[in-house]
């Protein structure tokens, strides 16, 4: 009788460990999938940038050169952290480029530029949504590997905390001042 109780307890513990491990695997796969989804949108934006640079070159060569340098940095990025950092820089460069475009009425009126700007705006919205989803699943995953009892399983099987996508530039966190 004593051995049966011990066997039942061991079986229950094994089932809990298996369940927790499988939960962590599913969550890690969700994080990877959400990163891959965001990466698809980032690639789509990356593919639009050469067209934008070509359109802008005749009007604002300095800004086009800046954007090209930032994009080259993306090509050298390896690993999630470096890629996310380079994407922050590209986002900032695109914003600056569109702000500078206000100074060039001919560029603002150029149909190619307007089409590219519209496409980039849509892609930026998709990227923002993908980042929100990515951060949500990363938070859920990080919570799981840091809370009992799954933190024990996470430690045993080396599940590592994942990095969230965050705004590094303090200016981007400030309220926008609108004046008329």
C-alpha positions as CSV (number, residue, x, y, z in Angstrom):
1,X,0.0,0.0,0.0
2,X,2.8,2.4,0.9
3,X,4.6,1.7,-2.4
4,X,1.4,2.5,-4.4
5,X,1.1,5.9,-2.7
6,X,4.7,6.7,-3.4
7,X,4.3,5.5,-7.0
8,X,1.2,7.7,-7.4
9,X,3.0,10.7,-6.0
10,X,6.0,10.1,-8.4
11,X,3.7,9.7,-11.3
12,X,1.9,13.0,-10.4
13,X,5.2,14.8,-10.1
14,X,6.4,13.5,-13.4
15,X,3.1,14.6,-15.1
16,X,3.4,18.1,-13.5
17,X,7.0,18.3,-14.8
18,X,6.0,17.2,-18.3
19,X,3.0,19.6,-18.4
20,X,5.1,22.5,-17.3
21,X,7.9,21.7,-19.8
22,X,5.4,21.4,-22.6
23,X,3.8,24.7,-21.6
24,X,7.2,26.4,-21.7
25,X,8.0,24.9,-25.1
26,X,4.6,26.2,-26.5
27,X,5.3,29.6,-25.1
28,X,8.8,29.8,-26.4
29,X,7.5,28.7,-29.8
30,X,4.9,31.5,-29.7
31,X,7.7,34.0,-28.9
32,X,9.7,32.7,-31.9
33,X,6.7,32.9,-34.1
34,X,5.8,36.4,-33.0
35,X,9.4,37.5,-33.7
36,X,9.3,35.9,-37.1
37,X,6.1,37.7,-37.9
38,X,7.6,41.0,-36.9
39,X,10.7,40.2,-38.9
40,X,8.5,39.6,-42.0
41,X,7.1,43.2,-41.7
42,X,10.6,44.6,-41.0
43,X,11.9,42.8,-44.2
44,X,8.9,44.2,-46.1
45,X,9.9,47.7,-44.9
46,X,13.6,47.0,-45.6
47,X,12.6,46.1,-49.2
48,X,10.7,49.3,-49.7
49,X,13.5,51.5,-48.5
50,X,15.7,51.3,-51.7
51,X,12.8,52.6,-53.7
52,X,12.3,55.4,-51.2
53,X,16.0,56.3,-51.3
54,X,16.0,56.4,-55.1
55,X,13.0,58.7,-55.1
56,X,14.4,61.0,-52.5
57,X,18.0,61.1,-53.8
58,X,17.3,63.9,-56.3
59,X,15.7,66.1,-53.7
60,X,17.6,65.5,-50.4
61,X,20.8,63.6,-51.0
62,X,22.0,63.9,-47.5
63,X,18.9,62.3,-46.0
64,X,19.0,59.5,-48.6
65,X,22.7,58.8,-47.7
66,X,21.8,58.8,-44.0
67,X,19.0,56.3,-44.6
68,X,21.3,54.1,-46.7
69,X,23.9,54.0,-43.9
70,X,21.3,53.0,-41.3
71,X,20.0,50.3,-43.6
72,X,23.6,49.0,-44.1
73,X,23.8,48.7,-40.3
74,X,20.7,46.4,-40.4
75,X,22.5,44.1,-42.8
76,X,25.4,43.7,-40.3
77,X,23.1,43.0,-37.3
78,X,23.1,39.5,-35.9
79,X,20.9,38.2,-33.1
80,X,17.6,39.5,-31.8
81,X,19.0,42.4,-29.7
82,X,21.1,43.8,-32.5
83,X,18.3,43.5,-35.1
84,X,15.8,45.2,-32.8
85,X,18.4,48.0,-32.2
86,X,19.0,48.5,-35.9
87,X,15.3,48.6,-36.6
88,X,14.9,51.4,-34.0
89,X,17.5,53.4,-36.0
90,X,15.8,52.7,-39.3
91,X,12.4,53.8,-37.8
92,X,14.0,57.1,-36.7
93,X,15.7,57.7,-40.1
94,X,12.4,57.2,-41.9
95,X,10.7,59.6,-39.6
96,X,13.4,62.2,-40.2
97,X,13.2,61.6,-43.9
98,X,9.5,62.3,-44.0
99,X,10.0,65.4,-41.9
100,X,12.6,66.7,-44.3
101,X,10.3,65.9,-47.2
102,X,8.1,68.7,-45.9
103,X,10.8,71.2,-47.0
104,X,10.7,69.9,-50.6
105,X,7.3,70.7,-52.2
106,X,8.2,68.9,-55.4
107,X,9.1,65.7,-53.5
108,X,5.9,65.9,-51.5
109,X,4.0,66.1,-54.8
110,X,5.9,63.3,-56.4
111,X,3.4,60.4,-57.0
112,X,6.1,57.7,-56.4
113,X,7.1,59.3,-53.1
114,X,3.5,59.6,-52.1
115,X,2.8,55.9,-52.9
116,X,6.0,54.8,-51.1
117,X,5.1,56.9,-48.1
118,X,1.6,55.3,-48.0
119,X,3.1,51.8,-48.3
120,X,5.6,52.6,-45.5
121,X,2.9,54.0,-43.3
122,X,0.9,50.8,-43.7
123,X,4.0,48.7,-43.0
124,X,4.8,50.8,-40.0
125,X,1.3,50.2,-38.6
126,X,1.8,46.4,-39.2
127,X,5.2,46.6,-37.5
128,X,3.7,48.4,-34.5
129,X,1.0,45.8,-34.1
130,X,3.5,43.0,-34.5
131,X,5.7,44.6,-31.8
132,X,2.8,44.8,-29.5
133,X,2.0,41.1,-30.0
134,X,5.7,40.2,-29.7
135,X,6.0,42.1,-26.4
136,X,2.8,40.5,-25.1
137,X,4.0,36.9,-25.7
138,X,7.4,37.7,-24.4
139,X,5.9,39.1,-21.2
140,X,3.8,36.0,-20.9
141,X,6.8,33.7,-21.5
142,X,9.0,35.7,-19.1
143,X,6.3,35.6,-16.5
144,X,6.1,31.8,-16.8
145,X,9.8,31.2,-16.5
146,X,10.0,33.4,-13.4
147,X,7.0,32.1,-11.4
148,X,6.6,28.9,-9.4
149,X,6.5,26.1,-10.3
150,X,7.5,26.6,-13.9
151,X,10.6,28.5,-12.9
152,X,12.0,25.3,-11.5
153,X,11.5,23.5,-14.8
154,X,12.8,26.6,-16.7
155,X,15.9,26.6,-14.7
156,X,16.5,22.8,-15.1
157,X,16.1,23.0,-18.9
158,X,17.8,26.4,-19.4
159,X,14.8,28.4,-20.7
160,X,16.2,32.0,-20.9
161,X,14.4,35.3,-20.5
162,X,13.6,37.0,-23.8
163,X,14.2,40.7,-24.6
164,X,11.2,42.9,-25.2
165,X,11.1,45.5,-27.9
166,X,11.4,48.8,-26.2
167,X,11.9,52.5,-27.1
168,X,15.5,53.5,-26.4
169,X,15.2,57.1,-27.5
170,X,13.8,59.1,-24.5
171,X,12.5,61.8,-26.9
172,X,10.1,59.3,-28.5
173,X,8.5,58.9,-25.0
174,X,7.7,62.6,-24.7
175,X,4.4,64.2,-25.6
176,X,4.3,65.7,-29.0
177,X,3.9,69.5,-28.9
178,X,1.5,70.7,-31.6
179,X,1.4,74.3,-32.5
180,X,-0.7,76.1,-35.0
